[in-house]
C-alpha cells in the first residue's frame, strides 16, 4: 500500500518491549495516540520502556531485538498506529507462549513521520546502532522503498506489512511482504466492477505524487479495459490538494457509472464531499489506501455505499479472524482494521520463520522467510512466492451505515 506522505511534526521515537509476564507498557513523557499506541514527544534519542522492561541482550542472550519503522505521526498516522498495535499484540502473544527458541522478542520502533528521507535514516539507525536482526515496515510503498534499500545493503531481512507497489520486493532477496500487490488489487477491483456491479463506464481520479496511487490506477485501467470496460476520463491531483472541482467537473461531463479513487483516505474523503456537492453521484471505488476509521469521519454520508478492496474483513468467520478481533478489541477497545491485521501477521510470520531458521538473522532467516508456505494468517493463508510476495485472497468492503461491511472475497488464480 501507499506511497509518499507529507507529514509534519516532531521526530518521534518509540521503544516498545514486550516480554513474558510484563505489565502494561509505560513511556516517560508520552501522549496516548489514537488506536491505543503511544509515542514519545519531541526530538532526541529513543525513549525507552520503563518499569520492568527487558533489555536486549548481546548475541546469545535471552532477547531477540527486531525493528519497526512507521508513520506514527502526520496526516496518515492511523496507518502506522494500527500497524504498530497489531505488531505489539502479536509479540505479546509470542512471548507469553515462550518466545522464539526460548528467547523473548523485543521491538524498537521509530516514527519516520511519513517522510522517505526519515525512513532511510531510521532504518540505518535500527541496523547500525540498535543491532536489530530483522525489520518490520513500512505501510507506504515509497517509505518501504527507502528503508528497504538500506536493509538490503546491510543484509537485514525486512517484511513490509502492507506496501503493495511491486517495486518494493524487487529491491533484493532480503525484502518480503505479507500483503498482495497492486497488479492483483487492480485486477480484483476491475473484476468486481465489471462482474458484480456490472459497470462498463468508469472515470479515474488519482494522486500523481504517489507511487501507490499511480501504480494501482494503471493496473485497474489495464484490467478493466481487458474485461471490456471503458475509461471515460483520467484525472490527476496531488495529495494534500483541497480543491478537486476542476477534475470532478470534467468527470461529471463524461457521465461515468463509477469513479475509481486509488488514493489515501484523507484525500478520498474530501473528494467524495466535493463530488456530491457538484452533483456527481457515481459509485465511488478504491483500494486499501482507504482503510481507516477516519475515512467516514471525513467523508460522512458522501462516502456511503462506496466499495474498496482490502486485506481482510473483521466480519469473516474464519477462526483466525474472530480470535484476532476478540483479542484486539480487549486490548485496544476498538475493531481492528486491515493495517492492524497485517501488522499482526507480519510479526507472527517473522517469528514462525525464526523458529525454522538455523540462525536468527541474515541469509538463513531470509531463506526461511522465502520458504514460507500455507501460513494461516488473519488476512488469509499466506505463501511467499519466488518474488518474495504473498499469494493470498483479497476482500471487497462496502461502506454501510458509516462502517466497512464485507461484500465479497476474490481469491488468486
C-alpha positions as CSV (number, residue, x, y, z in Angstrom):
1,X,0.0,0.0,0.0
2,X,0.8,3.6,-0.1
3,X,3.4,6.0,-1.2
4,X,4.9,9.3,0.0
5,X,3.1,11.2,2.7
6,X,3.8,14.7,3.7
7,X,3.6,14.6,7.5
8,X,4.9,17.5,9.5
9,X,5.7,17.0,13.2
10,X,8.5,16.2,15.6
11,X,10.9,13.4,15.1
12,X,9.5,11.0,17.5
13,X,10.8,7.6,18.6
14,X,9.2,4.8,20.4
15,X,10.9,1.9,22.2
16,X,8.4,-0.9,23.0
17,X,9.5,-4.0,24.7
18,X,7.1,-6.8,25.4
19,X,8.1,-9.9,27.3
20,X,6.5,-12.8,29.2
21,X,5.0,-11.5,32.4
22,X,5.4,-7.8,31.7
23,X,2.7,-5.4,32.8
24,X,1.3,-2.5,30.8
25,X,3.8,-0.5,28.8
26,X,4.6,2.9,30.1
27,X,6.7,5.5,28.4
28,X,8.1,8.6,30.1
29,X,6.7,11.9,28.8
30,X,4.3,10.2,26.3
31,X,1.0,11.1,24.8
32,X,-1.7,8.5,24.1
33,X,-2.1,8.1,20.3
34,X,-5.3,7.2,18.5
35,X,-5.7,3.5,18.4
36,X,-4.1,2.7,21.8
37,X,-0.5,3.2,20.9
38,X,2.0,5.6,22.5
39,X,4.7,7.8,21.1
40,X,7.5,10.0,22.7
41,X,7.3,13.7,22.4
42,X,9.9,15.9,20.8
43,X,13.3,15.3,19.2
44,X,16.2,13.4,20.7
45,X,17.3,9.9,21.4
46,X,15.0,7.0,21.9
47,X,12.6,7.0,24.8
48,X,12.9,3.5,26.3
49,X,10.2,1.5,28.0
50,X,10.1,2.0,31.7
51,X,9.0,-0.3,34.6
52,X,10.4,-3.8,34.3
53,X,11.5,-3.6,30.6
54,X,13.5,-6.4,29.1
55,X,16.8,-5.0,27.8
56,X,18.1,-6.5,24.5
57,X,20.9,-8.9,25.3
58,X,24.1,-9.5,23.3
59,X,24.0,-12.2,20.7
60,X,23.3,-15.5,22.5
61,X,21.3,-13.7,25.2
62,X,17.7,-14.2,26.1
63,X,16.2,-11.4,24.0
64,X,15.8,-11.0,20.2
65,X,15.6,-7.4,19.1
66,X,13.6,-6.6,16.0
67,X,13.0,-3.2,14.5
68,X,9.9,-1.4,13.3
69,X,9.6,1.9,11.3
70,X,6.3,3.6,10.5
71,X,4.3,6.8,10.2
72,X,3.1,7.2,13.8
73,X,2.5,10.9,13.3
74,X,1.3,13.0,10.3
75,X,-1.7,13.1,8.0
76,X,-1.9,9.3,7.6
77,X,-0.8,8.4,11.2
78,X,-3.6,5.9,11.6
79,X,-1.7,3.6,9.2
80,X,1.3,3.5,11.4
81,X,-0.6,3.3,14.7
82,X,-2.8,0.4,13.6
83,X,0.2,-1.5,12.2
84,X,2.1,-0.9,15.5
85,X,-0.8,-2.1,17.6
86,X,-1.0,-5.3,15.5
87,X,2.7,-6.0,15.8
88,X,2.8,-5.5,19.5
89,X,-0.3,-7.7,20.1
90,X,1.5,-10.5,18.2
91,X,4.8,-10.0,20.0
92,X,3.0,-10.1,23.4
93,X,1.3,-13.4,22.4
94,X,4.5,-14.9,21.1
95,X,6.3,-14.1,24.3
96,X,3.5,-15.4,26.5
97,X,3.8,-18.6,24.6
98,X,7.5,-18.9,25.3
99,X,9.0,-16.7,22.7
100,X,11.2,-18.0,19.8
101,X,13.6,-20.8,20.7
102,X,13.3,-19.8,24.3
103,X,14.1,-16.2,23.7
104,X,11.8,-13.2,24.2
105,X,11.1,-10.8,21.4
106,X,11.6,-7.0,21.9
107,X,10.6,-4.4,19.4
108,X,12.3,-1.0,18.8
109,X,10.0,1.4,16.8
110,X,10.9,4.6,15.1
111,X,8.5,7.2,13.7
112,X,9.6,8.2,10.2
113,X,6.9,10.9,10.1
114,X,5.8,9.7,6.6
115,X,9.0,11.0,5.0
116,X,11.2,8.9,2.7
117,X,14.4,10.5,4.0
118,X,13.5,9.8,7.6
119,X,12.6,6.2,6.6
120,X,16.1,5.6,5.3
121,X,17.6,7.3,8.4
122,X,15.8,5.4,11.0
123,X,16.3,2.0,9.3
124,X,20.0,2.8,9.2
125,X,19.9,3.6,12.9
126,X,18.0,0.4,13.7
127,X,20.7,-1.7,11.9
128,X,23.9,0.1,12.8
129,X,23.1,1.4,16.3
130,X,20.4,-0.8,17.7
131,X,21.7,-4.0,16.0
132,X,18.2,-5.4,15.2
133,X,18.1,-8.8,13.4
134,X,15.1,-8.1,11.3
135,X,12.8,-5.2,10.5
136,X,9.0,-4.7,10.1
137,X,7.7,-1.8,8.0
138,X,6.6,0.3,6.2
139,X,3.0,0.8,5.2
140,X,3.7,3.4,2.5
141,X,5.4,1.9,-0.6
142,X,7.8,4.9,-1.1
143,X,8.9,4.6,2.5
144,X,9.4,0.8,2.2
145,X,11.5,1.5,-0.9
146,X,13.6,4.0,1.0
147,X,14.0,1.7,4.1
148,X,14.3,-1.5,2.1
149,X,17.3,-0.3,0.1
150,X,19.1,0.2,3.4
151,X,18.0,-3.2,4.8
152,X,19.2,-4.9,1.6
153,X,22.5,-3.1,1.7
154,X,23.2,-4.4,5.2
155,X,21.8,-7.8,4.7
156,X,19.0,-7.5,7.2
157,X,15.6,-9.2,6.4
158,X,12.7,-6.8,6.2
159,X,9.0,-7.5,5.9
160,X,6.5,-4.9,4.8
161,X,3.1,-5.5,6.3
162,X,1.2,-3.6,3.6
163,X,3.3,-1.9,0.9
164,X,1.6,-3.1,-2.3
165,X,3.8,-1.5,-5.0
166,X,5.7,-4.3,-6.9
167,X,9.0,-2.4,-6.8
168,X,9.3,-3.0,-3.0
169,X,10.4,-6.6,-3.1
170,X,12.3,-6.1,-6.3
171,X,14.9,-4.3,-4.2
172,X,16.5,-7.7,-3.4
173,X,16.5,-11.0,-1.6
174,X,16.2,-9.5,1.9
175,X,12.8,-7.8,1.3
176,X,9.4,-9.5,1.8
177,X,5.8,-8.6,2.3
178,X,2.7,-10.2,3.7
179,X,0.2,-8.3,1.6
180,X,-0.9,-8.7,-2.0
181,X,0.5,-6.4,-4.7
182,X,-1.1,-3.7,-6.8
183,X,-1.4,-5.7,-10.0
184,X,-3.6,-8.2,-8.2
185,X,-5.5,-5.5,-6.3
186,X,-6.2,-3.6,-9.5
187,X,-7.4,-6.8,-11.2
188,X,-9.7,-7.6,-8.2
189,X,-11.4,-4.2,-8.3
190,X,-11.7,-4.3,-12.1
191,X,-13.3,-7.7,-11.9
192,X,-15.7,-6.7,-9.1
193,X,-16.7,-3.6,-11.0
194,X,-17.4,-5.5,-14.2
195,X,-18.8,-8.8,-12.9
196,X,-20.5,-7.8,-9.7
197,X,-21.5,-4.2,-10.2
198,X,-22.0,-4.7,-14.0
199,X,-20.5,-1.2,-14.7
200,X,-19.0,-0.5,-18.1
201,X,-18.0,3.2,-17.9
202,X,-15.6,4.3,-15.2
203,X,-13.6,7.5,-14.6
204,X,-10.3,7.6,-12.7
205,X,-9.0,10.3,-10.3
206,X,-5.6,9.5,-8.8
207,X,-2.7,11.1,-6.9
208,X,0.1,11.8,-9.3
209,X,2.6,12.2,-6.4
210,X,2.1,8.6,-5.1
211,X,3.8,5.5,-6.4
212,X,0.9,3.6,-4.8
213,X,-1.8,5.6,-6.4
214,X,-0.2,5.7,-9.9
215,X,0.5,2.0,-9.9
216,X,-2.9,1.0,-8.7
217,X,-4.5,3.3,-11.3
218,X,-2.5,1.7,-14.1
219,X,-3.3,-1.8,-13.0
220,X,-7.0,-1.1,-12.6
221,X,-7.3,0.6,-16.1
222,X,-5.4,-2.3,-17.8
223,X,-7.6,-5.0,-16.3
224,X,-10.8,-3.0,-16.7
225,X,-10.2,-2.5,-20.4
226,X,-9.2,-6.1,-20.9
227,X,-12.6,-7.0,-19.4
228,X,-14.4,-4.8,-21.9
229,X,-14.8,-1.7,-19.8
230,X,-14.3,1.9,-20.9
231,X,-12.3,4.5,-19.0
232,X,-14.2,7.7,-19.8
233,X,-11.9,10.1,-18.0
234,X,-8.5,10.0,-16.3
235,X,-7.8,12.9,-14.0
236,X,-4.9,13.6,-11.6
237,X,-4.4,15.6,-8.3
238,X,-1.5,16.0,-5.8
239,X,-2.0,14.6,-2.3
240,X,-3.0,17.3,0.1
241,X,-4.9,19.3,-2.5
242,X,-8.0,20.9,-1.2
243,X,-9.9,21.8,-4.4
244,X,-10.9,19.0,-6.8
245,X,-13.7,20.9,-8.5
246,X,-11.9,21.2,-11.9
247,X,-11.2,17.4,-12.2
248,X,-14.7,16.5,-10.9
249,X,-16.4,18.9,-13.3
250,X,-14.6,17.2,-16.2
251,X,-15.5,13.8,-14.9
252,X,-19.2,14.8,-14.5
253,X,-19.3,15.7,-18.2
254,X,-18.4,12.1,-19.1
255,X,-21.4,10.5,-17.1
256,X,-19.4,7.6,-15.5
257,X,-21.2,4.9,-13.6
258,X,-18.3,4.8,-11.1
259,X,-15.2,6.7,-10.2
260,X,-12.0,4.8,-9.2
261,X,-10.1,6.7,-6.5
262,X,-6.8,4.9,-5.7
263,X,-5.7,7.3,-3.0
264,X,-5.5,7.7,0.7
265,X,-8.5,8.1,3.0
266,X,-7.5,11.8,3.8
267,X,-7.9,12.9,0.1
268,X,-10.7,10.4,-0.8
269,X,-13.0,11.8,2.0
270,X,-12.6,15.3,0.6
271,X,-13.1,14.2,-3.0
272,X,-16.3,12.4,-2.0
273,X,-17.7,15.5,-0.3
274,X,-16.9,17.8,-3.2
275,X,-18.2,15.2,-5.8
276,X,-21.6,15.0,-4.1
277,X,-21.8,18.8,-3.8
278,X,-21.2,19.1,-7.6
279,X,-24.0,16.6,-8.2
280,X,-21.6,13.7,-9.2
281,X,-23.5,10.7,-8.0
282,X,-21.4,7.9,-9.5
283,X,-20.4,5.0,-7.2
284,X,-17.0,5.5,-5.6
285,X,-14.4,2.7,-5.8
286,X,-11.0,2.4,-4.2
287,X,-8.2,0.4,-2.8
288,X,-6.7,-0.4,0.6
289,X,-5.4,3.2,1.0
290,X,-9.0,3.9,2.1
291,X,-8.6,1.6,5.2
292,X,-9.1,3.9,8.2
293,X,-11.9,4.8,10.5
294,X,-11.1,8.4,9.5
295,X,-12.5,7.8,6.0
296,X,-16.1,8.1,7.2
297,X,-15.2,10.8,9.7
298,X,-14.0,12.9,6.8
299,X,-16.4,11.8,4.1
300,X,-19.5,11.3,6.1
301,X,-22.6,10.5,4.1
302,X,-20.8,11.3,0.8
303,X,-18.7,8.0,1.1
304,X,-21.8,5.9,1.9
305,X,-22.2,3.0,-0.5
306,X,-18.7,3.1,-1.8
307,X,-16.6,-0.1,-2.3
308,X,-12.9,-0.7,-1.8
309,X,-10.5,-3.7,-1.8
310,X,-8.8,-4.7,1.4
311,X,-6.8,-7.4,3.1
312,X,-9.4,-8.8,5.4
313,X,-12.8,-8.1,7.0
314,X,-13.4,-8.3,10.7
315,X,-16.7,-9.9,9.8
316,X,-15.1,-13.0,8.2
317,X,-15.9,-16.1,10.3
318,X,-12.6,-17.9,9.9
319,X,-11.3,-18.8,13.4
320,X,-8.1,-16.8,12.9
321,X,-10.1,-13.7,12.2
322,X,-12.5,-14.0,15.1
323,X,-9.8,-14.8,17.6
324,X,-7.7,-11.9,16.5
325,X,-10.7,-9.4,16.6
326,X,-11.6,-10.6,20.1
327,X,-8.0,-10.1,21.4
328,X,-7.5,-6.8,19.7
329,X,-10.8,-5.4,21.0
330,X,-9.9,-6.5,24.5
331,X,-6.5,-4.8,24.4
332,X,-7.3,-1.6,22.3
333,X,-11.1,-1.2,22.8
334,X,-11.7,-0.9,19.0
335,X,-12.3,-3.1,16.0
336,X,-9.0,-3.8,14.2
337,X,-8.6,-2.5,10.6
338,X,-6.7,-4.2,7.8
339,X,-3.5,-2.5,8.8
340,X,-3.6,-3.9,12.3
341,X,-4.3,-7.4,10.9
342,X,-1.3,-7.1,8.5
343,X,1.0,-5.8,11.3
344,X,-0.1,-8.8,13.4
345,X,0.5,-11.3,10.5
346,X,3.9,-9.8,9.7
347,X,5.2,-10.2,13.3
348,X,3.8,-13.8,13.6
349,X,5.2,-14.8,10.2
350,X,8.6,-13.4,11.1
351,X,8.6,-15.4,14.4
352,X,7.5,-18.6,12.7
353,X,10.3,-18.2,10.2
354,X,12.8,-17.6,13.0
355,X,11.7,-20.8,14.6
356,X,12.6,-22.7,11.3
357,X,15.8,-20.8,10.7
358,X,19.3,-22.2,11.7
359,X,20.2,-18.7,12.9
360,X,18.2,-15.7,13.9
361,X,19.2,-13.3,11.1
362,X,20.9,-12.7,7.7
363,X,20.7,-15.1,4.8
364,X,19.4,-18.0,7.0
365,X,16.4,-16.0,8.2
366,X,15.8,-14.7,4.6
367,X,15.8,-18.3,3.3
368,X,13.3,-19.4,6.0
369,X,11.0,-16.5,5.1
370,X,11.2,-17.3,1.4
371,X,10.3,-20.9,2.2
372,X,7.0,-19.9,4.0
373,X,4.0,-21.9,2.7
374,X,0.4,-22.0,3.8
375,X,0.9,-19.8,6.8
376,X,-2.6,-19.3,8.4
377,X,-2.8,-15.6,8.9
378,X,-5.6,-13.3,9.9
379,X,-5.5,-11.8,6.4
380,X,-5.6,-15.2,4.7
381,X,-3.5,-18.2,4.1
382,X,-0.1,-16.8,3.1
383,X,2.5,-18.4,0.8
384,X,5.6,-16.4,-0.2
385,X,6.3,-16.7,-3.9
386,X,9.6,-16.5,-5.9
387,X,9.5,-12.7,-5.9
388,X,9.0,-12.7,-2.1
389,X,5.4,-11.5,-2.4
390,X,2.4,-13.0,-0.6
391,X,0.0,-15.0,-2.6
392,X,-3.4,-14.7,-0.9
393,X,-7.0,-13.6,-1.4
394,X,-8.5,-10.0,-1.3
395,X,-11.8,-8.9,0.1
396,X,-14.2,-6.2,-1.1
397,X,-15.8,-4.0,1.6
398,X,-18.7,-1.6,1.2
399,X,-19.3,1.4,3.4
400,X,-22.7,0.9,5.1
401,X,-24.0,2.9,7.9
402,X,-20.6,4.6,8.1
403,X,-18.8,1.3,8.6
404,X,-16.9,-1.1,6.3
405,X,-19.0,-4.1,5.6
406,X,-17.9,-7.4,4.0
407,X,-19.1,-7.7,0.4
408,X,-17.0,-10.4,-1.4
409,X,-13.8,-12.4,-1.5
410,X,-11.7,-12.7,-4.6
411,X,-9.1,-15.5,-4.5
412,X,-5.9,-15.6,-6.5
413,X,-5.9,-18.0,-9.5
